[in-house]
Amino acid sequence: MSTSASKITVATTWLDGCSGCHMSFLDMDERLIELANQIDILYSPLVDTKELPESVDLGILEGSVSNDEDFAKAKAFRQHCKLLISLGDCAVNGNVPAMRNAFNLDDVIERAYRDTVDINPQIPVEGVPRLRRVVLPLHEVVEVDLFIPGCPPPANAIHYVLTELIAGRTPDPNQLTRFGA
Ligand code: SF4
């Protein structure tokens, strides 16, 4: 990654996740102030920008690919980001969202929207992205450059990865995090 005087540009978003990985990002606390001198978050649920820029140095994706919107976001991040990080167990191995893979999707939808609902049960068809038959980890949809496992990955691991990349080194976060940690 470039270590020029200009800031490293970053984009993040969540696919099918709980946003806990982004909360872990915020858990870097005062270190975020320090990082703000070196990175520029151009697009993220954490900032106001609503359009993914044409070219971003670093993309960070939380969550698995469970619906058509997730799929499109994953493809867009891969297209627009020079380096792509799979953040957290849902992105890395499917984790909680992939638990539905053991069941038929139609049965899952029936269970969620009809069987367990007492008042006006109905399956939403408008304004929601279509669920895909199988939940996939990010790397089965697009090429991933770096994995940070954990549920969520600890703030220390995210900070380590970012500071190593800023320094122009290739980080190995496995010493600082593990699946389910
Ligand atoms: S890895 Fe854990 S914390 Fe991160 S989105 Fe998935 S369930 Fe939430």
Boltz pocket constraint, residues with backbone or C-beta under 6 A from the ligand:
constraints:
  - pocket:
      binder: B
      contacts: [[A, 16], [A, 17], [A, 18], [A, 19], [A, 20], [A, 21], [A, 62], [A, 63], [A, 87], [A, 88], [A, 89], [A, 90], [A, 91], [A, 95], [A, 96], [A, 150], [A, 151], [A, 152], [A, 153]]
      max_distance: 6.0
